[in-house]
Amino acid sequence: MSPDALNSLFALCIGFSLAGALVSGYQALLRRPAGFGLLQEGVAPKTFAAVPFLVFAAPFIIMRNTLRGARIERRRFEFVMMATVLAGFWSLMSGTFFLMTLRAAGLLA
């Protein structure tokens, strides 16, 4: 495996891990699952604070909603696959951003 492919795989895993940790922490604190409905609470500081949270938590939320929909609503395989690819790409990008931020801060070599 090339170093670039290994770096991308690591960024993908970090992105999904970060998303899962954020959503789990949110659910532990507020006793309700996080979702995109956080953006529908009107113009308020709480809504603006939800945007950065959802940017990094979105891969987990997308996969959770997709797998629930596949089980409950019997969604088609194509829809599930498309959502999985979208969540994976989003996770790769957020993981890459997170790793770049750690490197810029000098916490990662």
Residue pairs with C-beta under 8 A, 6 or more apart in sequence:
1 9
8 92
8 96
10 95
10 99
11 92
11 95
11 96
11 98
11 99
12 88
12 91
12 92
12 95
13 95
14 95
14 98
14 99
15 56
15 59
15 90
15 91
15 92
15 93
15 94
15 95
15 96
15 98
16 59
16 60
16 91
16 95
18 56
18 94
18 95
18 98
19 56
19 57
19 58
19 59
19 60
19 61
19 91
19 94
20 60
22 34
22 53
22 56
22 57
22 60
23 33
23 34
23 57
23 60
23 61
23 64
26 33
26 34
26 53
26 57
27 33
27 34
33 64
34 53
34 54
34 57
34 61
35 61
35 65
36 54
36 58
36 61
38 46
38 47
38 50
38 53
38 54
39 47
39 50
39 51
39 54
41 47
41 50
54 61
55 94
56 94
56 98
58 87
58 90
58 94
59 87
59 88
59 90
59 91
59 94
60 87
62 83
62 86
62 87
62 90
63 83
63 84
63 87
66 75
66 79
66 80
66 83
66 84
66 87
67 80
69 75
69 79
69 80
70 79
70 80
99 108
102 108
103 109
